[in-house]
Amino acid sequence: MNKKLIAVALAGACIAPEAMAQTANPVTLYGRVYVNFQSVEADGGAAPVVRRNRVEDHNSLLGVRGTEDLGGGLKAFFQLETQFKADQNDTTFANRNSGVGLQGGWGSILLGRWDSPMKTTQTAVDPWGDNELGDITGAALRQGGFSQRWQNVVQYWSPSWAGIAVRLMYVANEGRTATINPRATGASISYTGGPVYLAYAYEKHQELVGATVTDNVDEKGNSVAGSFQFGPVKLSGEYGEYTRTNTIKQKSYQVGVVWTFGGNNLLASWSRSKDGGSTAAGAAHPECKMGAFGYRYDFSRRTSFMANYTKVDNEVGNLCNFGQSALTITADQDPKGLSVGVRHTF
């Protein structure tokens, strides 16, 4: 009997430190499943896109993250996040925000693949959370070219000083050759205080168009964003200007509103983009606008129903499209669609 008690005590002594370490430095599994049923079409142009129904995944994800206390106020942290399509299986592992870093009183350093500072500021003010047909990238941020999740990135995140925080980004020039040197840099500064959020972001792409390597073409963008919550209503907006080699400056904006009462939420946004075409004589200068409105019912903090309608008007060219699940369109075609779905987070 005594031998059995001693064996149990020894086993407990061996297991306890590991269990305590896991308690002190937890690893968390989390995720989101979000699938919509859609009816979409595109009017106008030489060959209109006929109405069709589709089942579309909207950024379902599975992630694992954790920290380790290294002592002296220093922590290690990691995250591996994978997008998966609940309606099909053609995605790869850790293709969303994934990285490893160190954190202290001085801030955080991250290495890996992560949303740019500019993308972070625009997602904060998009009523659709960057997850619907009408999200901000359909017409603004150079149609998503300045809403990147960069690979091979180093980022610094400052602590918050009286609500003010800074993010810096460098994307390594791993694709450099004797003739081309693609790389990107960016930064943001934001203020969060009570009902107010304000942010400015800058990003420069050298020999890159979006994240696509393009010889002798540079682009840069400046964006301001903000939101204000008063009672049940949240107003938000973003404005940006973007330049690219041999094109005129493109200007775009989005304004939005979310009105919450109980579990009910009414959402709407209006976006517009102008110019950005070639500087060549006689070149067309794209112009478009996009409106979206919808309803969300939150059954709980984890489960929601969403219904929304989006219409795009390409007045010149085919610059604007759905922000998520874009259609293939030609000049002067105008996508429009109805989307209904369920989102569950865990």
N, C-alpha and C positions, 0 to 999 in steps of 0.2 A: 504493500500500500504506500509506504513512504517513498519507494523508488518511483512509483507512478506520479506522486505529487511533485517530486523533484524534477522528473522529466517534463511535466506540464509547466512548471515554473521556468525551466530553462528555455523551453520553446517560446513561452510568453516573453522572456527577456530578449530573445532574438527577433521576434516579430514586432514588438512594441516600437522600437526606434523607427522602423520603416513606416509603420502606421502613423506615428506622430509626425514624421516628415511630410507625409501626404496631406495630413490635416493642416499643417502650418503652411504648406506650399501647394495649394490645390490645383488640380488640372480640371478644366471645365469643358464638357461637351455641350455644344449649342447648335442651333440650326433654324431654318425657315423653309417651309414648303408653301409655294404660292403658284397657283395655276388658274388661268382664265379661259373662258370660252369667248371667242370673238367672232364678230361678223364685220368684214372689212371690204373696201373697194377703193378705187381711185377714178374720179371723173376727169374728163378733158383729155387733151393730147391726141395724138394720131391713133392710138390704140388703147382705149380705156381699160383699166384693170377691173374685170367683172367681179361682182360680189362673190365672196367665198367665206365659208365658216372654217374656223381652225381652233385647236386647243393649244394654247401657248403657255410655256413655263415662263414666269417672270422672276428670274434670279433666285430660285430656290438654292439653298446652301447648307453645307454641313461643316462645322468647324470644331477645333479643339484649341484651347489656349491655357496658359499657365504661367506661374511665376515661381521664383525661388529667392528667398531672403539670403543674401550673401554676407550680411553683417555690415555694421558701420553705415547704415542708411542706403546701402546699395542693393539693388535687386536685378536679377536676370528675368527676362520675359520672352515668351514665344507665342506665335499663333500660326496655325495651318488652317486655311479656309478654302473649301472646294465648292464651286458651283456645280450643281447637278440638275439635269432636266427631268422633272418628275414624269414627263410624257415620252421621254426617249433616253438613250444612254450613250451619248457621244461626247462627253466632256472628260477633261483630264484632271488629275489630282493637284490640289493646292494652286488652282488658277485664279483665286481671289486674293484678298489681303493676307499675305503670309510672310513671316519674317522672324528675326530674333534680335534681341537688343539688351541694353543695360539702362537702368533708370535710377536716378538719385535726386537729391534736392536741387541739382542743377538742370534737371530735365531728363529727356530720353534720347538715346541714339538707336536707330533701327536700321537693319540691313535686310534686304529681301525684295519683295514685290508689294507695292502699296499704292493706295489712292494718292494722287498729287495734292498738295495744299490747296490748289484752286478747285479741284473736284470736291474736296471736303467742304469748302465754304459754300459751293453752290448746292450740294445735297442738303445742307442745313436749312436752305430757304425754299426748296422745291416742294410745293404742296403734295406732289405725287411721290416724294421720297425716291426719285430716280428709278421708279419701278412700274410705270404705266405708259400707255400709248402717248399721253400728253406731257410726259416729263420734259424737263428743261432742255435736254439735248436735242429735241426735235427741231427747235428753231434757234436756240441760243448757244453760247460757248463754241462758236464756229461749228455748229451742228455736231457737238461732241468731240471735236478735235482737241479741245482744251478741257476735256473731262476724262483724263486718262488714269488708268491703273498701271503704273510703270513697273517694268522688270529691271533688275540690276540697279536698284535704287538705294541711296543712303539718305536718311531723313533725320533731322533734329527737331524735337518738339520741346518747347520751353515749358516750365511750370507756369501756372497762372499767377500774374501779378495784378491784384485788384481787378480781376476779370479780363485782363489783357494777356493774350497768348500768341506766340510766334511759331511758325513752322518753316523749315528750310529744307530744300530738296536738291539732290544732285543725281542725275542718271548717267551712269558710267558709259564711256565711249568704247564699248566692247566691239562694236562693228567697225572700228577704225581700220582703214587701209592706207596705202600710199597716196590715194587720191581723194578720200572722203573721211570725214571725222564727225559722225552723228552723235549728238549728246543733248541733254536738256537740263535746265535749272529752273527752280521756282521758289516762291516764298509766299507766305500769307501772314497777316496780322489780324486778329479778331478781338472783339470785346463782347463779353457775355455778362450781363448784369440785370437780374430780375427779369422783366418782360422784354428786354432789349437785346438784340444781337446785331452786331455790325462787323463787316469784314472787308478787307481789300486783299487781292491776290494778283501776283505777277508770275508769268511763265514764259520761258524762251526755249524754242526748239531750233537747234542748229543742224542743218542738213537733214531735217525731219519734217514731214507733213503729218500732223498727229503723231503717231508712233511709227510711221512708214518712212524708211530711209529714202531720201530724195536728194540727189546730187545738186549742190549749189542753190538750195532753196532753204531759207530760214523763215521762221515766223515767231511772233510774240503776241502776248495778250495781256490786257489789264482788265480786271473785273472788280466791281464793288457789289456788295450784297448786304441785305439786312432784313430783319423781321421785328415785329412789335406785337405783343400779346396784350389785349385789354379785355378782361373778362373772358367770355367764351369765344372771342374772335381773334384770329391771328392773321395779320397782314404781312406779306413778304414781297421782296423784289430783288432783281439782279440786273445789272447793266454791264456790258462789256464791249471793248473795242479790240480788234484783232487785225494784225498786218501780216502780209506774206510777200516774199520776193515776187516782184512783177504783178502784184494785184493791188487794187485800191483798198483802203481800210474798210473792214466790215464792222457794222454796229448792230447790236442786238440787245433785247431785254426780255424779261418775263416779270409779270406781276401776278400775285396769287392771294387767295384768301381761303381760310378754313374756319368754319363756324361749328362749334361743338355744343351739343345739348344732350346730356345723358350719354347714352351709347351711340347717339346719332352724330354724324359728321357730314356737312355739306362742303364740297371743295370746288374751286374754280381757278383757272389760270388763263392768262392771255399773253402770248409771246409774239415777237416780231423781229425780223432780221432784214437788213438792207445792205446792199453793195457787197464787195468782196470779189468782184469779177476782175478779169484781166485789165491791165493798163493799156493794152493795145487799142488803137483808134477803132471806133465802131463796135467794140466788144459790148456784149450785154451785161447789165449790172443786176444780179439776182435780187429779188425782193419777195418776201413771203410773210405769212402770219399764221398763227395757230391758236385755236381756242379749245378749251376742254372744261367740262364740268362733270361732277360725279357725286355719288353718295356712298358713305362707308358706315357700316354698323359694327360696332365692337361688342361682340358677345362677352368678351373678357379681355384681359391684357394680352392674351396670347392668340385669340382667334377672332378674325374679322371677315365680313362679307363686303365686297366692293363692286360697284357698278359705275361705269363712266362712259362718256361719249367724247370723241375728239374729232375735230375737222381742221385740215390743213388747206391753206389757199396759197398756191404758188403763183403769184402775180406775174413774175418773170423768172424763167428757168425752172429748175426742179431741186432747189437747195433744201427746202424743208420737207420733213417726213415725220412719221411716228418716232417718238423718242425710244420706244421699245418695239421690237419686232417690225422693223420698217418694211414697207413694200418696195418692190423694184419698179421705179417710175421713170418716165421721160419728161421732157420739157412741158411745163404748164399743166401737169397732172396734179390732182388735188386728193390726197388720201383722206378717207373718213372711216370711222369705225366705232362700234359699240363693243365694250368689254365687260364681262361679268365673271367674278371669281371669288375664291376663298383663300385666305392666308392664315397659316398657323405657324407660330414660333415656339421654340422650346429651348 
